[in-house]
Amino acid sequence: MAYVRQVEPHEAAGLVKQHYEAGLARAGKVFNILRIQSLTPQALDSTMHFYVQVMHGKGPLRRWVRELLATVVSRANGCVY
């Protein structure tokens, strides 16, 4: 299995710490999708802004439909979250 170095929650600072804390508040843990981007804080920040716009921004789909689509795609890809 490949290993990618990542910033651990107790080592986080700046943008990474902000996103880790938000992840903890949202889900009670810091998911790997955040950790894997932790060495490039600007990429992590951009990814999270994109996620917020896709899931919470204005658009023709209601929030529950967006969540359902994300769940179906995750399931099809064998992703647990």
Secondary structure as UniProt FT lines:
FT   HELIX           9..11
FT   HELIX           14..27
FT   HELIX           32..35
FT   TURN            36..39
FT   HELIX           41..56
FT   HELIX           63..76
FT   TURN            77..78
//
